[in-house]
């Protein structure tokens, strides 16, 4: 069963991380194969909660873009470079393909041969050249070993088509000749005495014992085949090593970690049909037929605490969204198939996870209860946020019992752990809890930071504004605002980029100076985003 990734938004906060952990655990208890992931560095608050309850930090997920390994290409389709042309052709024919990668003994990629390359055999003016092995000849000609003096066979092909006396008188044989002959014993005697490289006896003809003895002394290879001279003449060149057909020794290859989008771009320029697939050590993994790209196994994902494409993982359009669990307003994410979508007007995605545990009658372990409790306390500001509901309150009471903590005492320590500015620069403060939004093709960003002492930020207010201006210009955002929330005072100080002043004044219907305190403004979802969206929607 392919693993499904469960993750929250970029710049993950405690609710995003803990709901991913909780829902992943729940899904696995129900028989699914899931793994919680994060899309960015966790903040101090989340780190505190993970450590407190002995939870492992989820691994980072860079993207869910389609990679070649997600495509059903022809895995393990290749052939040894020392196999015969005949075997290569048969392998392509059986697989319905027009190319085959060649490999050396250690599976190192050696080249690519296509049906187009094999067509050269028909018109090749050097078709009499043979470079193969004794075993290949036996295999392709369905032959029988009569005398084997060497395994590698290199030479020129001759057919004893003249009268015996004419052939012996006019044809000077040497050690590089491969002779195709029937039951013409005088020609055979001439050949073994001339120390030819190989004699191919057609129609299962026999060789005299005295001639065989000479052949053994003179290291003359001999095989016998049931095929007639005409058929042997047609097949013998197909016994050549398939590596002799390589026309291009450095063809374009792809790694199984390459993005499908990059492969498509390359193919749009080259227009090839077949591409060998290799790993980082040039070990051949198989063959990609360009039409294979339609047969894909995209990454499966479950989104938690967001349903906004801008906030989600790179390559989301190329993944299969299985489910969404969220407590925010609906966005424009679409799916190709129906999915389970749980969206509720509660204070935390962890509350939704708690409810599903109860609905499915799944026991909540202490560490998972601690994770869910942390997410709820963080998002509802220890149940002080206007977004909290009676469902959140009920969840906190039960989860705190399972986690064996006093929810208010633990909640205060949790929030305090994230309020310290020690070791943080201004970008760290902005991105500590940072989300992107889109309205009418305009993007804006809202960061939120909790602290009990705004004075430390106020001292460098101008520097913070410069950072917000820089972020806005670099990303073409219409507004970048940072809300510094003091849960004791039950409000937030607001800082915004210079060009965002008109939006801020319109949102609050009065002039909002940089660093102003807005009483009762503690929830980004309830007190901030709707006001700004209304302004932008009406522009």
C-alpha positions in Angstrom: 0.0 0.0 0.0 1.4 3.3 -1.1 2.1 5.8 1.8 -0.2 8.8 2.1 1.4 12.0 3.4 -0.5 14.1 6.0 0.6 17.7 6.4 -0.5 21.2 7.3 0.4 24.5 5.7 3.8 26.1 4.9 5.3 27.9 7.9 3.6 25.3 10.2 2.1 26.3 13.5 1.3 24.0 16.4 -2.2 23.2 15.2 -0.9 22.2 11.7 1.8 20.0 13.1 -0.2 18.3 15.8 -3.3 17.7 13.7 -1.1 16.0 11.1 0.4 13.8 13.8 -3.0 13.0 15.3 -4.9 12.3 12.1 -2.0 10.2 10.7 -2.1 8.1 13.9 -5.9 7.8 13.6 -5.7 6.7 10.0 -3.1 4.1 10.7 -5.2 2.7 13.4 -8.0 2.3 10.8 -5.7 0.3 8.5 -4.3 3.1 6.3 -0.6 3.7 5.6 0.1 7.3 6.4 3.0 9.5 7.6 2.8 13.0 9.1 5.1 15.6 7.4 5.9 19.3 7.7 6.4 21.8 5.0 8.7 24.1 6.9 10.7 24.6 10.1 8.7 24.3 13.3 8.5 27.2 15.7 9.6 27.3 19.4 6.1 26.7 20.7 5.6 23.5 18.6 9.1 22.3 19.5 8.2 22.7 23.2 5.0 20.6 22.8 6.8 17.9 20.9 9.5 17.6 23.5 7.0 17.7 26.4 5.0 14.8 25.2 7.9 12.8 23.7 6.8 13.1 20.1 9.1 12.9 17.1 9.2 15.9 14.8 7.7 14.9 11.5 10.1 14.8 8.5 10.2 17.7 6.0 8.3 17.3 2.7 9.8 19.4 -0.1 7.2 18.7 -2.8 4.8 16.2 -4.2 5.6 16.8 -7.8 5.3 13.8 -10.0 8.6 12.1 -10.4 9.6 9.4 -12.9 9.5 6.8 -10.1 5.7 7.6 -9.9 5.3 6.5 -13.5 4.8 2.9 -14.6 7.7 2.9 -16.9 9.2 -0.4 -18.0 11.2 -1.2 -14.9 14.1 -3.8 -15.2 13.8 -3.7 -19.0 17.3 -4.0 -20.4 19.7 -6.5 -21.9 23.4 -7.4 -21.5 25.5 -5.7 -24.1 26.9 -9.2 -24.9 23.6 -10.8 -25.6 22.7 -11.2 -29.3 21.0 -8.8 -31.6 18.4 -11.5 -32.1 17.6 -11.7 -28.3 17.4 -7.9 -28.2 14.9 -7.8 -31.0 12.8 -10.6 -29.4 12.8 -8.7 -26.1 11.5 -5.6 -27.8 9.0 -7.6 -29.8 7.6 -9.3 -26.7 7.4 -6.0 -24.8 5.9 -4.1 -27.7 8.7 -1.6 -27.5 11.0 0.0 -30.1 14.1 0.4 -28.0 16.1 -1.4 -25.3 18.9 -0.2 -23.0 22.2 -2.2 -22.9 24.0 -2.8 -19.7 27.4 -4.1 -18.6 27.9 -6.9 -16.2 27.3 -4.7 -13.1 24.1 -3.3 -14.7 25.9 -0.1 -15.6 24.2 1.6 -18.5 26.1 1.1 -21.7 23.9 2.5 -24.5 20.5 2.3 -26.2 19.6 0.3 -29.3 16.3 0.9 -31.2 14.5 -0.9 -34.0 15.8 1.8 -36.3 19.3 0.8 -35.4 18.6 -2.8 -36.1 17.3 -2.0 -39.5 20.9 -1.2 -40.5 21.6 -4.9 -40.5 19.5 -5.3 -43.7 21.5 -2.7 -45.7 24.8 -2.9 -43.9 27.6 -3.3 -46.4 29.7 -5.0 -43.6 27.1 -7.6 -42.9 29.7 -10.3 -43.3 31.5 -9.2 -40.1 30.9 -11.3 -37.0 31.6 -10.2 -33.5 29.9 -12.5 -31.0 30.2 -15.5 -28.7 30.1 -19.2 -29.3 27.2 -19.4 -26.9 25.2 -16.8 -28.9 25.7 -18.8 -32.0 24.5 -22.0 -30.3 21.5 -20.2 -28.9 20.3 -18.3 -32.0 21.1 -21.1 -34.5 19.6 -23.7 -32.2 23.0 -25.4 -32.6 24.9 -28.2 -31.0 28.4 -27.9 -29.7 30.9 -30.0 -31.7 34.2 -28.4 -30.7 34.6 -25.2 -28.6 38.1 -23.8 -28.6 37.2 -20.2 -27.6 34.1 -18.3 -26.5 34.6 -15.1 -28.4 34.2 -15.3 -32.2 35.5 -12.5 -34.4 35.8 -12.9 -38.1 34.4 -12.7 -41.7 31.5 -14.9 -42.8 31.9 -17.1 -45.9 29.5 -19.5 -47.5 30.9 -22.5 -49.4 28.7 -21.9 -52.4 31.2 -23.0 -55.2 31.9 -26.6 -56.3 34.3 -28.1 -53.8 37.3 -28.1 -56.2 36.6 -24.5 -57.2 36.3 -23.4 -53.6 39.5 -25.1 -52.5 41.4 -23.8 -55.5 40.3 -20.2 -55.3 39.4 -19.4 -51.7 42.3 -18.8 -49.4 41.0 -19.4 -45.9 42.6 -18.0 -42.7 42.2 -17.9 -39.0 39.7 -15.0 -39.2 37.2 -16.8 -41.4 33.8 -18.2 -40.3 32.7 -20.8 -42.8 29.1 -21.9 -43.4 29.1 -25.3 -45.1 27.0 -28.5 -45.6 28.2 -32.1 -46.0 31.2 -31.2 -48.2 33.9 -33.0 -46.5 36.8 -31.9 -48.8 35.8 -28.2 -48.0 35.7 -29.1 -44.3 39.1 -30.7 -44.5 40.4 -27.6 -46.3 38.9 -25.4 -43.6 40.3 -27.2 -40.5 43.7 -27.4 -42.1 43.5 -23.7 -42.8 42.8 -23.1 -39.1 39.6 -21.1 -39.6 38.0 -19.5 -36.6 34.6 -21.3 -36.9 32.8 -23.9 -39.0 29.0 -23.9 -39.0 27.6 -27.2 -40.3 24.2 -26.8 -41.8 21.3 -29.3 -42.0 22.8 -31.2 -39.0 25.6 -32.5 -41.2 28.2 -34.6 -39.6 32.0 -34.2 -39.6 34.4 -37.0 -40.2 36.3 -38.1 -37.1 39.7 -37.4 -38.6 38.6 -33.9 -39.6 37.4 -33.3 -36.0 40.7 -34.4 -34.6 42.5 -31.9 -36.9 40.0 -29.2 -35.8 40.8 -29.8 -32.1 44.6 -29.6 -32.7 44.2 -26.4 -34.7 41.7 -24.8 -32.3 38.9 -24.6 -34.9 35.5 -24.0 -33.4 32.6 -26.1 -34.8 28.9 -26.1 -34.3 26.1 -28.0 -36.0 22.7 -26.5 -36.7 19.4 -28.0 -38.1 18.9 -24.9 -40.3 19.7 -24.9 -44.0 22.4 -22.7 -45.5 20.0 -20.0 -46.5 18.5 -19.6 -43.1 21.9 -19.7 -41.4 23.1 -17.0 -43.7 20.1 -14.8 -42.7 20.4 -15.5 -39.0 24.1 -15.5 -38.4 24.6 -11.7 -38.4 21.9 -11.6 -35.7 24.1 -13.5 -33.3 26.4 -10.5 -33.1 26.7 -8.8 -29.7 23.9 -6.3 -29.5 26.5 -3.7 -28.5 27.7 -3.6 -32.0 24.5 -1.9 -33.0 25.0 1.1 -30.7 24.8 4.3 -32.8 24.9 6.8 -30.0 27.0 6.2 -26.9 25.6 9.1 -24.9 21.9 9.2 -25.3 19.6 11.4 -23.2 18.8 9.5 -20.0 16.5 10.3 -17.0 16.8 9.5 -13.4 13.8 8.0 -11.6 13.9 11.1 -9.3 13.5 13.5 -12.2 10.3 15.6 -12.3 7.9 14.5 -15.0 7.4 18.2 -16.0 11.1 18.5 -16.8 11.0 15.2 -18.8 8.1 16.6 -20.8 10.0 19.8 -21.5 13.0 17.8 -22.7 10.9 15.6 -24.9 9.2 18.5 -26.5 12.6 19.5 -27.9 14.0 16.1 -28.8 10.8 14.2 -29.8 12.3 10.8 -29.0 10.2 7.7 -28.3 12.5 5.9 -25.8 14.6 7.1 -22.9 16.8 4.9 -20.6 16.2 5.3 -16.9 19.3 5.3 -14.6 20.1 6.0 -11.0 22.7 8.4 -9.7 25.4 5.7 -10.2 24.5 5.2 -13.8 22.9 1.9 -13.0 20.2 1.1 -15.5 16.7 0.8 -14.0 14.7 0.3 -17.2 13.2 2.1 -20.2 10.7 5.0 -20.4 8.5 5.0 -23.4 7.2 8.6 -23.7 3.6 7.4 -23.8 4.2 5.8 -20.3 3.9 9.2 -18.8 0.1 8.9 -18.9 0.2 5.8 -16.6 1.1 7.4 -13.3 0.8 6.8 -9.5 0.8 10.3 -8.0 1.6 11.0 -4.4 -1.5 10.7 -2.1 -1.9 13.5 0.4 -4.2 14.5 3.2 -4.4 18.2 3.9 -4.9 19.5 7.5 -5.4 23.0 8.8 -5.6 24.5 5.3 -7.3 24.2 2.0 -5.5 27.0 0.2 -3.2 26.1 -2.6 -0.8 29.0 -1.9 -0.3 27.7 1.6 0.2 24.1 0.6 3.0 21.9 -0.7 4.7 22.5 -4.1 3.3 20.3 -6.8 -0.1 19.9 -5.2 -1.8 19.9 -8.6 0.2 16.8 -9.5 -0.8 14.9 -6.3 -4.0 13.1 -5.4 -5.8 14.8 -2.6 -7.5 12.0 -0.5 -9.0 14.1 2.3 -9.0 17.5 3.8 -9.5 18.4 7.5 -9.8 22.1 8.2 -11.5 24.9 10.2 -10.9 27.8 7.8 -13.0 29.3 5.0 -13.2 27.4 1.8 -10.7 28.2 -1.0 -10.4 27.3 -4.6 -8.7 23.9 -4.3 -10.3 21.4 -6.7 -9.9 17.6 -7.0 -10.4 15.2 -9.9 -12.4 12.8 -7.7 -14.8 13.0 -4.8 -13.1 13.2 -1.5 -13.9 13.2 2.2 -13.8 16.9 3.3 -14.3 17.7 7.0 -14.6 21.4 7.6 -16.0 22.7 10.8 -16.4 26.1 12.6 -14.3 25.2 15.6 -11.2 26.8 17.0 -8.6 24.2 15.9 -8.1 21.4 13.4 -7.0 19.3 16.4 -10.6 19.6 17.7 -11.8 17.9 14.5 -9.3 15.2 14.9 -10.5 14.6 18.5 -14.1 14.3 17.3 -13.1 11.7 14.7 -11.4 9.7 17.4 -14.6 9.7 19.4 -16.8 8.9 16.4 -14.7 6.0 15.4 -14.3 4.8 19.0 -10.5 4.8 18.7 -8.6 5.1 22.0 -6.4 8.2 22.3 -3.0 7.5 23.8 -1.5 10.0 26.2 1.1 11.4 23.7 -1.5 11.8 21.0 -3.9 13.5 23.5 -1.0 15.8 24.4 -0.5 16.6 20.7 -4.2 17.4 20.1 -4.4 19.4 23.3 -1.4 21.5 22.3 -2.9 22.4 18.9 -6.3 23.4 20.4 -4.7 25.5 23.2 -2.4 27.2 20.7 -5.1 28.1 18.2 -7.7 29.2 20.8 -5.2 31.0 23.0 -6.0 28.7 25.9 -9.8 29.0 25.1 -9.7 32.8 25.1 -9.9 33.4 21.4 -13.3 34.3 19.9 -12.9 31.3 17.6 -13.2 28.8 20.4 -16.4 26.8 20.7 -18.0 24.6 23.3 -16.7 21.7 21.3 -13.2 23.0 21.8 -13.8 23.4 25.5 -15.1 19.8 25.8 -12.1 18.5 23.8 -9.7 20.4 26.1 -11.2 19.0 29.2 -11.1 15.4 28.1 -7.7 15.6 26.4 -6.0 17.3 29.4 -7.2 14.4 31.6 -5.7 11.8 29.2 -2.5 13.8 28.8 -2.4 14.3 32.6 -1.8 18.0 32.6 -3.5 21.1 33.9 -4.6 22.6 30.7 -4.3 26.3 31.8 -0.9 25.9 33.4 0.4 23.8 30.4 -1.2 26.2 28.0 0.5 29.3 29.5 3.9 27.5 29.4 3.2 26.5 25.8 2.5 30.0 24.6 5.3 31.5 26.7 7.7 29.1 25.0 7.0 30.7 21.7 7.1 34.4 22.8 10.9 34.7 23.4 12.8 36.7 20.9 16.1 35.2 21.9 18.0 34.0 18.8 15.4 35.3 16.4 15.9 37.9 13.7 13.0 40.0 12.2 12.3 37.5 9.4 12.0 34.7 12.0 9.4 36.7 13.9 7.4 37.4 10.7 7.6 33.8 9.5 7.0 32.2 12.9 3.3 31.8 12.0 2.8 33.1 8.5 0.1 32.5 6.0 -0.6 33.6 2.4 -4.0 34.5 1.0 -5.4 35.3 -2.4 -8.3 37.6 -3.4 -9.1 38.6 -7.0 -5.7 37.5 -8.1 -4.0 39.6 -5.4 -1.8 38.0 -2.8 -1.4 39.2 0.8 0.4 37.7 3.8 -0.3 37.8 7.5 2.2 36.9 10.2 1.3 36.4 13.8 3.6 36.4 16.8 2.7 36.0 20.5 4.7 37.9 23.1 4.1 39.4 26.5 6.6 42.3 25.8 6.0 44.3 22.6 8.5 46.9 23.8 11.4 44.8 22.4 9.8 44.9 19.0 8.7 48.5 19.2 12.3 49.6 19.7 13.1 48.4 16.2 9.8 49.2 14.6 11.3 50.9 11.5 13.5 47.9 10.9 10.5 45.6 11.0 8.7 47.8 8.5 11.7 47.6 6.1 11.6 43.8 6.3 7.8 43.8 5.5 8.5 46.2 2.6 11.2 43.9 1.3 9.0 40.8 1.4 6.1 42.6 -0.3 8.2 43.9 -3.1 10.1 40.6 -3.6 6.9 38.6 -3.9 4.6 41.2 -5.4 2.3 41.0 -2.4 -0.3 43.8 -2.0 0.0 43.7 1.8 2.3 42.1 4.3 1.3 42.6 7.9 2.6 41.3 11.2 0.2 41.0 14.2 2.0 40.9 17.5 -0.5 39.4 19.9 -0.5 39.8 23.7 -2.9 37.3 25.2 -2.7 39.0 28.6 -3.9 42.3 27.2 -6.2 40.4 24.8 -5.2 42.3 21.7 -2.6 42.7 19.0 -0.1 45.3 17.9 0.0 45.6 14.1 2.9 46.4 11.7 2.5 46.5 7.9 4.4 47.3 4.8 4.4 51.0 3.7 2.3 50.5 0.6 -0.3 48.5 2.5 -1.4 51.5 4.6 -4.5 52.2 2.5 -5.7 48.7 2.8 -5.2 48.7 6.6 -7.0 52.1 7.0 -9.9 50.8 4.9 -10.1 47.5 6.8 -10.4 49.2 10.2 -12.2 52.2 8.8 -9.8 54.5 10.6 -6.1 55.4 10.4 -4.1 52.6 11.8 -0.6 53.8 12.7 2.4 51.4 12.6 2.6 49.7 16.0 -1.0 50.5 16.9 -2.7 48.3 19.5 -6.0 46.8 18.4 -8.0 45.6 21.5 -9.8 42.2 21.1 -7.8 41.3 18.0 -6.3 37.9 18.8 -7.5 35.7 16.0 -6.1 36.0 12.5 -9.0 34.0 11.1 -11.7 35.9 12.8 -10.4 39.4 13.5 -7.9 40.0 10.6 -8.4 38.1 7.4 -12.1 38.7 6.8 -11.6 42.5 7.2 -8.8 42.6 4.6 -10.6 40.3 2.2 -13.7 42.5 2.3 -11.6 45.5 1.3 -9.9 43.7 -1.6 -13.1 42.1 -2.8 -14.8 45.5 -3.1 -11.9 47.2 -4.9 
